[in-house]
């Protein structure tokens, strides 16, 4: 597997093929009964489990970067590379071990995946009440897996989760604390007047 500047080259079929039919408004009369299902009873859908399985397989793919006998030329190339979604920690300088570079690549990939996921979610045209609750469960699952890699969810994903979790009545109060673009797109998806 080759990590590139475009994370979508690695997992596009899974992330970009979101199950819109699960989330879309069906107009069925059981919408109110679905809303009463407790959040803990919602399991992550297959698509998000496939995304996290791909992510969880990356350490094995990057294992050769962690070996102590990595060539100095490869280390120099990795050090000079411009990885997308790189987070530079001020306290520690880049160490000369492959393990640190593998961690950096994994972190960059995870952050790129989160950005791609947010973009994909924002392309959902309409969310039912049940679909909104299911998406919140899927995002929570993804955040737990990402956290296991030491990567914090991006701000847009946190805002998205907050906007999807809020009630229709309290939605307007989030206008000043979230991104205006996310606020308006999620309001349109959920059918909330903003």
N, C-alpha and C positions, 0 to 999 in steps of 0.2 A: 504494500500500500504506500502510496506517495502522498505526503501532505503538501498541499498547494495553498496558494493565496486564497483560493475559493473553496471553502468548506463544502459548498453544495456539490462539488465534484465527488465527494466521498459518500455522502448520505442523501442525495436528492430524492430517490424514489420513496423513501420512508417519510422524510420531513415534509416534502412538498406534496405528498399524496395524503393530505389530512382527510379523515373520514367526514366530509361535510354533511352527509346525510344523517349522521348521529347527532349533530349539533343544530341542524336547521330547524326552523319552526315548522311543525307538522300540522298545526291547527287542530290536533286531536283534542277531545274533551278530557283526556287523562293527564293533561298538562299540570293541573293542580295536584293530582295524586302523586305525580313524579316529583313535584317540588317538595313534598313532605318526606321523601326518602332521606334518611340521615346521610350526611357527607361521608361518614366513616364506612358506609356500605358501598360506596363507589370505588371500584377497582380501576387502575390505569388501563386504558385501552391498548390493544395489540401494537398500534403504530408507535406509541411512546415507549413501550417495552422494547421494540425493535431498535429505536433510536438509542436507548440506554445500553442495549446489548452491544451495539456498534461502538459506543463510547467506552464501554467496559473492556472491549477487546483491544483497544488501542495500546494499553501498556505492553501487551505481548508483542504487538507490531513494532513498538519503539524500543523493545528490550535491547536490540543490538546497539542502540545509542547509549545504553547504560553500562556497557562493558568497560572494564578498566583498560583494555588493550585497544581502545579506539585510536585510530590513526591521528597524528597531530594535524594533518591536512584537513581531515573531516572536522575536527574540533575548531580549527581556524575558520573554516567555511561556515559552520554553525554560528560561531561567535559574530561573524561579519554579516550574517543573514538578517533580513528585515522581515521578521515574522508579523503577520497581521494579528491584531488583537493582543499585542504584547503588553504586559503590565510590568513595568520596571520598578523593582523594590529599591527604595533609597538606601535602606540599611545595609543590604548585602550587594556586593559587586558580583558580576558574573564569574562564577567559579570555573575552573578548568576541568570539570568532570562531566562526562557524558550524561550522568544521571540528572544533573541540573538542566542540561539541554533537553533531555527527554521530557522532564517535568514542564519546561517552558513550552515545548511543542504541544504537549497534552493540554496545558492551560489555554494556549492560543486556539487550539481546535475546539475546546469546550466553549470558550467565549464566542467563537464564530458560529458554533452550532446554536447557541442561545439566541444570537442575533437573527439567524436564519429562521429559527422557530418562531420568534416574535413576528417577523415579516409574514410568515406563512399563516399564523393565527389571524393577523390583521386582514388577510384576504378572505376570511370567512364572511359571506354576505349577511347571514342572519343566524342568531342564536336563540334556541328555545330555552326555557327555564332549566329543563333537565340538561340540555346541551351545555349551558353555561356552568352548571354545577359539575358536569363531567370534565369539562376543560380545566376547571379549577383543580380537580383531583389529579388530572394529568400533569399540570404544571407543578403541583406540589411534589409529585413523584420524581419528575425531572430535576427539580431543585435539590431533592435529597441525594440523588445520584451525583449530581454536579458537586455538591458539598463534599462528598466522599473524596473527590479529587482536589479538594482545597480551593475550589473556584467558587466565588460568590456569584449569585444570580445578577445579571446586568440590571441596571436601574429600570430599563423599559419592561423587563419581565416582571420585576417587583410591582411596578405600577399597573401592568396588565392584570396581574393576580389580584391586586387591590380593587381595581375597577370591576373585575368579573365577580368578585366576592361580595361586593356591596349590594345592599338592597336598592330597589328602585327609589325608595323614599330618601335614602341618604346619598344617592349618587351625586347630586348637585354639590354637595359639600366637598367633593374630591377635586373640583375644578381647579382650585388654587394649589393643590399639592401634587398634581400629576402633570405629565406632558399634555399640552393642549391638543396635539395631534392624536395621541392615544385616547384621550378623554372623548373627543368627538367621534373617532372611529368605533370605539367600544360602545358608546351611546347609540350609534346607528345600528350596530350589530345586535344589541340587546333590545332595541326599540324603546329606549329611554329618551324622553324629551330633555334636551340639555339647555 
